[in-house]
């Protein structure tokens, strides 16, 4: 089940790496601006993704409880909530974010680029409404192949459009940063077209009568919002914190920001198995709890942790063995090579810790106690951002030691999540 999700995450990471590689060869300002602006967009996107996670958990629980007749109204209600959310988030990106960016980013050229990227990229939120709802359904029933193919369509479309729209070709002008944002948005439109076709012709969808009995019900809206809102908030808090972290790095200097954007791009590659097994964990735990098979939950956790670590070593060994090649792929500038390599090797251990911690954290979501996942996330990011502030603003340490906050965050997240599963009664959570 996890392999297609990992492949999907790998494809999305390749998209980010491709964006960074193209823009670093276009100009450094656009490269730096796209990195921070991308985080701002993802901050908006994870709010919608939180609703998708809640939908996946609730659908998987209903399947485990043999109440699949409720799936159509859950799907319809999720579409409705995500569409309303997309309208609100689009308005924020168009109206509120540009002046906010200009007020907190010290380099004016980077600030203008970030604001422009977010405004164009936010058009993709409307395509994400359908993509996330369809993905949530397929994840809940364990059919992850369709999710993989949808990601593949988006990835191929984005890579092809990136080249043409960033550099220009023939009568098409070079658009740089704007081209990168529009390429990703158009690629998502292609992905939605494929997913709609696959969804409408899927035999499981027809068996569950999702389209035939599609409904938007007040009770389902309330239940979904209650379950999903903590996940939405935790995603918002986590990404906002990482965005703040990069803003503080930008204030250290453009050299430090360029290095950190290289690390950020490769960091997403390391998340491939973690994200893949995150979706798997939520589905398995939710279905096992629905069946009251609590031993199955513990067994699944151990197996997923082992597979996560093995997958991490397989995918990210280059961070230790040949980091120079990875750094050069993202940005060939020789002035940033050595520092980037040192930091990349340093943060490798934190990723392995995250591989263990993530399974415990996602298990809490799978039980349905999303309020506690928000508490865990809030506590971890508070310690994270406080540590970053002390290191950057108080002690003014080098960039190498600034990145040590990743260890602090992942260890805190793991300890809090394990403590909940060990000492709290999660077995009786009703959704």
SULSULCOR-V172622 format. One record per backbone hydrogen bond with DSSP energy under -1.0 kcal/mol. CO is the residue of the C=O (numbers start at 1). NH is the residue of the N-H. Records with the same first field share a line. If there is no record, write none. Layout:
CO->NH / NH
This chain:
2->6
3->7
4->8
5->9
6->10
7->11
8->12
9->13
10->14
11->15
12->16
13->17
14->18
15->19
16->20
17->21
18->22
19->23
20->24
23->27
27->31
28->32
29->33
30->34
31->35
32->36
33->37
34->38
35->39
36->40
37->41
38->42
39->43
40->44
41->45
42->46
45->49
46->50
47->51
48->52
49->53
50->54
51->55
52->56
53->57
54->58
55->59
56->60
57->61
58->62
59->63
60->64
61->65
62->67
63->66
67->70
68->71
70->74
71->75
72->76
73->77
74->78
75->79
76->80
77->81
78->82
79->83
80->84
81->85
82->86
83->87
84->88
85->89
86->90
87->91
88->92
89->93
90->94
91->95
92->96 / 97
96->100
97->101
98->102
99->103
100->104
101->105
107->111
108->112
109->113
110->114
111->115
112->116
113->117
114->118
115->119
116->120
117->121
118->122
120->123
121->124
122->125
123->126
124->128
127->131
128->132
129->133
130->134
131->135
132->136
133->137
134->138
135->139
136->140
137->141
138->143
142->144
144->148
145->149
146->150
147->151
148->152
149->153
150->154
151->155
152->156
153->157
154->158
155->159
156->160
157->161
158->162
159->163
160->164
161->165
162->166
163->167
164->168
165->175
166->176
169->172
172->169
175->178
176->180
177->181
178->182
179->183
180->184
181->185
182->186
183->187
184->188
185->189
186->190
187->191
188->192
189->193
190->194
191->195
192->196
193->197
194->198
195->199
196->200
197->201
199->202
202->206
203->207
204->208
205->210
209->213
211->214
217->221
218->222
219->223
220->224
221->225
222->226
223->227
224->228
225->229
228->232
229->233
230->234
231->235
232->236
233->237
234->238
235->239
236->240
237->241
238->242
239->243
240->244
241->245
242->246
243->247
244->248
245->249
246->250
247->251
249->253
253->257
254->258
255->259
256->260
257->261
258->262
259->263
260->264
261->265
262->266
263->267
264->268
266->270
269->272
271->275
272->276
273->277
274->278
275->279
276->280
277->281
278->282
279->283
280->284
281->285
282->286
283->287
284->288
285->289
286->290
287->291
288->293
289->292
292->294
294->298
295->299
296->300
297->301
298->302
299->303
300->304
301->305
302->306
303->307
304->308
305->309
306->310
307->311
308->312
309->313
310->314
311->315
312->316
316->319
317->320 / 321
318->322
322->326
323->327
324->328
325->329
326->330
327->331
333->336
336->340
337->341
338->342
339->343
340->344
341->345
342->346
343->347
347->351
348->352
349->353
350->354
351->355
352->356
353->357
354->358
356->360
357->361
358->362
359->363
360->364
361->365
362->366
363->367
364->369
365->368
368->370
369->373
370->374
371->375
372->376
373->377
374->378
375->379
376->380
377->381
378->382
379->383
380->384
381->385
382->386
383->387
384->388
385->389
386->390
387->391
388->392
389->393 / 394
390->395
391->397
398->402
399->403
401->404
402->405
403->406
404->407 / 408
405->409
406->410
407->411
408->412
409->413
410->414
411->415
412->416
413->417
414->418
415->419
416->420
417->421
418->422
419->423
420->424
424->426
426->429
